Amino acid sequence: MLSIIDSLRWLVALILVVLAKFSGFLSRWFHYGNGTALPGYLIERYAKWVLTILTRDISEIIFISGTNGKTTTRAIINHIYTSNGIATISNLGGANIFRGVASAIINNTTWRLQPKHQTLVLEVEEATLPILCDYLCPQTLVLTNVFRDQLDAYGEIDKTLGYFRSAIQKTKPLVIVNADDHKLLECVYDYTGQIYGFSVDSPNKPKFELAKPTSINFTKIFWATNLKTEPERQIFDLIINNNQSYIVHTNLKGIYNVYNILAAISCTYDKFGESVIKTLDTLTPVFGRGELISLGATTINLFLVKNPAGFDQVLTFLHQENQNKPINLVILINDQIADGRDVSWLWDIHLEEFLAKQPLKNLKTGGLRGLDMLLRCQQAGISVTLEDFLPNWQTLLDFCKQQTEPVYILCTYTALLEFRKEINRLVKLKDIDSFGN
């Protein structure tokens, strides 16, 4: 009887995979997205257990979660693996809720329900993490940080920590955690499994959530010191357990990217050793994470911002890049479901501190809540008028075309996707679903 049940489950899984692959094909054919989420909807809606069948022959599973840095960390890990000759299965394009994860697995499954590759590297949205851990068991869980993010979706920060604790309790993985984020460390203080930590020695660290210092007995610690920024790259010293050191060169700039790189190194060093360091100087930005777009005489620098911590880190980076040179700054704020309906977080940005040291040549706002952002800028002491609000994409593109100096565009998630779609009519961009490896 058991074999009959197993056969029926396999048949149901095959039917759902066929339907899912076909729906993904239709999505791309009719240009209704990139096929990074729709195929997995059927699995999420009707049979989550199918993922257990589709991943039972995968030898290595890595999850990356946290408030900020998931996409970039996942991309760096993929880059390290592929640079060392190992292909991965991954949810490219940042599709990190359950259906996005399911789509990634389906798209990399053969018609015989076998994985095309043996390494699964997934970024996982915080609330999705414990649900996914009911069906997949990662050997490694990377936790980047925990900040207040979309309170209308996640609630208070302790709720997010609860998601992390649940996933750890269910799967007992090697946990790789940001050792500078003491609030995050609360979810592993009583964990008896292996814990790797990563840390940055710099006065420009993010303003992590207040928490009591937590003593963790790290199995291994990776930390960066002597950070230096050059015009085209960033350099820092990497220390591992105080007995191994390397000099790291990377094209990804900003202290937040140092954290992302450290997280990726912590995840891959045991497997690849020194070769990990050699691959880091060929990294390129993931879409919307410092992505560079040439338009006429100017270069657009595109940054995703979704909460005060991430916004502040981008502002810090912009000042480090430009110092006293006036810059063109555009801020696009949407409040769709993927962005979070509540935009009160705009008032938690340390905008006044940034303006006290960084001169602006132009400041423009746009998006569904662009006027809210304009008001926030006015309250921060910037002299603005309604003409500084860009009501549509054409006015934004016209503004960019008129500039000869770089334009820095900071935008929420749906604004990022919409802007890339519009500018792609003028400049051919890399497809989102092809980023990351």
N, C-alpha and C positions, 0 to 999 in steps of 0.2 A: 504493500500500500504506500509505503514511504517513497518508493521509486516513482510511483504514479503521481504523487503529489509534487515531487521534485520536477518531474517532466512537465506537469501543468504549469508550475511556477516558471520554468524555463521558457515555455511556450508563450505565456503571458508577457514575460520580460521581452522576448523577441518581438512580439506584436507591438508593444509600446515603444521599443527602440526604433522599429521601422517607421511607425507613425511620427515619432519625434524627429527622426532624421528628415522625413519628408516635409514636416512643418518648418524645419530650419531651412530647407531648400527653398520652399515657397517664400519664407521671410526674406531671404537674400534676393530671390528672383524679382519680387515686387518691391524691393528696396524698403521693406518695412523692418528696419533695424538690421543688425549684423548677424542674426541667428545665434546670439550669445545667451539668450534667455528663453525664447519661445519653445525650443525643443524640450527643455527641462520642465516646462509647465505641466505637461501630461504626467510626468513622473511625480512631481510634487503634489499634484492634485489627486492622483489615483493610486499610486503604488511607490511610496518612498523606498520600500524594501528592495526594489529592483537594483538600487545602487549597491547593495551588499553583493548581489550576484555579479554585477559588472566589475567590481573591484576585488573580487576574491583572489584573483591571480596576480594582483599588483604587489610587488615586493617591498616598495617603499612609499609611504604616504607622509607628506609634510603639510601642516596647516599653518597659516599665518593669520593672526587676528589682532585687533587693537583699534583704537580710535583713528589714529593717523599713521600713514606710512605703509599700509598693507600692500597697495599696488606696486609701489616702488620696490619694497623688500622682496615681494614675489618675483618681480622682473629681474632683480639682481641674482636671486637664487637660480632662476631659470638660466640666466646668462652664464653663471658659473658652471652649471651642469652641462649645458650644450658646448661651452668652450672646452670642456674636458671629455667631449665625445659621447655624452649621455643625453638622449632625447627625453623630454618630459611631457606629461599631460598637464595642462594648466588652463585656468579660466582667464584667458586673455581679455583685455578690455575692461577689467575691473568688475566683471559680473559676479558678485560675491554673495548674493542671497541664494537660497536653496535651489531655485530653478536655474540660476546661472552656473552653479556648481554642477548640477545634474546635466546641463547642456554640455559643459566641458567634457564630462566623462562619456556622455553619449557620442559626441563628435569624435572621440578617440577610441571608439569601440568598433570592432569588426562585426560583420554580419553573423559571425559565429559566436558573438558575445564575448570575444576575447579582447583584452587591452592591446592597443598598438604599441605601447611602451610600458615600462615597468616602474617608472617613477612618477608619482602624482604630487604636484605642487599646487596647492590651492590657497588663495586668500579667501577668508571667510568672514562675513559680516558678524558682528558680535552676537546678536540675538539668534542668528542661524547656527552658531557654533555648537551649542549643546544638542540641538536637534539633529544636526548632521552626525554628531558623535554617537547617536543611536544606531547608525547604519555603517559608518566607517570608523576605523580605529587607527589614528595617526601614530606613527612612532615618534614624531617630533612635532611639538607645538611651539610656535614663535609668537610671543606677545610683545607688541611694539610699545604701547603706552595706553593710558586710560585718561581721557579728558571729558569734560562736559560737552556732549554732542547731541543735537536734536532731542531736547528734553521731551518733546511731544511724542517721540518714537521710542526712546530708550528709558525715559524716566531719570531718576537720580543715578549718580555714578556708581553707587553700591549695587544697583541692579545689574549693571554691566559686569562688575566684579563677580557677581553671582553666576553669570553665564560662563565666565572663565573657570570658576571653581567647579561648576558642574561638569564641564568638558574634561577637566583634569581628573576628577574623581571617576568618570566613566571609562577613560582610556589609559590612564597612568603612563603618559608619554615622557620623553625627555622634554623638559620645559625650558625654553630659552626666553629670558625675560629682561626688560630694561631695568638695570640695577639702580638707575638714578630716579626712577619713578616709585617712590615709597608707597604711594597709594596702590599701585599695581602689585607691589610685592606682598600685599596683604592676602592675595589669593594663593600664594605658595608658601606662606610662613610655616605651615604645619605639614607640607608635602614631604614625603619620605623618599621620593624618587630622585632621579638626577635633575639638577637645576644648573643651567649655564646662565651667566649674567653678562651684560655688556654695559659699558659706561663711557662717558665723555668727560675729559678734564678741560673745561672751558668756562669762562665767566658768562658766556652767551647762551647757556643752557635754557631750554624752554621753562616757563613757569609751571612746573608740575603741580598737581593738586596737593593741598596741604595734608600731611599725614604724619603720624609718629614714625620716627626711624625704626625700620624693621631689620632685625639681624637674621641674615640668611647665610647658611653654610653652602656657598656655591661650589659645585663640583669643578667648575672651570670659569674663569673670568676673562673677558676680552675688553680692553679699554683703549681709547684713543687720546693722544696728548700731542702737544706742539702743533696745533692746527695752523695751517698757513694757506692763504688764498692768493693765487696768481691769476693773471688775466684770463687764462684759458682752462685752468684746472685748480684742484684743491689737493693739498698734501697734508698728511698727518702720520705720526708714529703710532704703530699698533703694538701693544704689549699683551702677551698671552700668559696668564699665570705668573707674571713677573720673571719668567725665565726664557721667553722667546720674544723677539722683536723684529718688526719689519717696517719699512717705509712704504706707505700706500699713496699712490697717485690715482686721481679719478677726475673725470670730466663733470661729475655731479657735484655741484657746489651748494653751500649752505649747511649749517650745523645739523639741520634735520636730516639731511642726506648722509651725514656721518653716522647718525644713529641707524639709519636704514642699512647702510653698508656693514656696520658692526653686527647687526642682527643677522644679515646674510652670511657673513664670515663665521659667526658663531654656529650657524646651522650647517655649514659645509666644510669647515676646516678639518674635522676628524676624518672626513672621507677623501679629501683632495690635497690636504696639506698646503705647502707653499705655493702650489700652482693656483690656488684661490687668489692670492695677492696679485699674481701676474695678469689675471683676467680683468682686474678692476679698472685698468686704465683704458679699456675699450668700451666702457659703459656709455649708453646714451639715454637721455631723459625719456621717461614714459609719457604718453600723451597727457597734456595738461599739467605736467609736473616739471615746469621749466622748459617745455617744448618751444622750439624756435621756428617761427614761420616768416619767410621773406615775402613782403608785399610792397612792390614798387621800390621806393628809396628807403624804406624803413624795415626794421625787424620787429616782429611781435613776439613778446615773451609771455607765454600762457601759463597761468598758475591756478590750480584748483584750491579754493578756500571753502571750508565747510564748518569751522568752529573757531572760537577766539584764539586757541592755542596755535592752530595751523596758520591762521591769518597773521598773528603776531610774528611767527617765524619767517613768513614770506617778507613781511615788512622789514624785519631785521636783515634779511638777505639783501633786499633792495638797497638799503643804506650801505651795507658793506661793499656792495658792487659799485655804488655811485658816489658815496661820500657827500661832498658839497655840490655835486653837479646836479642841476635841476632835471627832473625826469617827467615824462608823460605817463600819467597813471589813470587807468580806467578800471572801475569796479562794477561788475555785473552781478546783481543779486536776484535770484528767483526764490519762490517759496512753494514749489511743487512738492509732491510727496517725497521724491528722492532727495530733495534739498532739506526738508523739514519745514513744516508750516510756520513754526514759531521763529521769527527773525529777531527776537529781543537780544539774541547773542551779539548782534552788531554793536550794542552799547557796552559790551565787555572787552572789545578790542582796545588795545593800548595805542589808539590812533594819535592821541595828543603827544605821547612820547616820541613817536615816529616823526611827527610834524615839527617838533622842536629842534630836530637835527637834520631833517631831509628837506631841501627846497624842492618845489614842484614847478614845472613849466606849464603843464596843463593837468587839470583833474576833471574827469568825466565819470558819470555814473549811468547805469542802464539796467535793463531787466525788469521783471514784474514788480520788484520792490526797489527799483532804482531811486525813486523819490525818497524813500525811507533812508537809503544810504546817503543821499544828498543832504538830508537833514542832519544825519549823524556827522557828516563832514563839517557842516556849518557849525554845529555845536562844539566841534573840536577846534574851531577857530579859523577855518578856511573861508575865505571870501568866495562865495559861489552865487550863481543866479540860476534861474530855470533853464537858461541856454546851456548849462553844463550837464543837463539831463539829456541823454540820447534816447529818443523815444522808440527807435526801431533799428534793425540791423543795417539798413542802408546808411543812416546817419553815422553809425559807428564805423562802418567800412570807409566812408568818405573822410571821416576824421583821421583814420589811420593812414590813408593814402596821402594826406596832406603833410604828414610828418616826415622829417629827414632823420630824426633821432629815434632810438628804440622806443617802443610803446609797451608798457607793462600792463597786462590785462589780468586782473584777479577776478575769478568768477566761481559761483556755486556750480554744483554738478550738472543740472539740466541746462544752465546757461552755457557751460563749457561745451556740451554736446551740440546745442543749437548754434553757437558761434562757429564751431568747427564745420558744421554742415553748411553754413552760409559762406564762409570764406573758402570752402572747398570748391565753390563755383568759380572762384577766381584763381586759386592756387591748388594744385593737386597735392593733397595730404596723404599721409600714410593711413591706411584703414585702421580703425581702433582695434579690431579683432586680430590684427597682425602684430600688435605691440607685445613685447614682453619676453621674447626668446632671442 
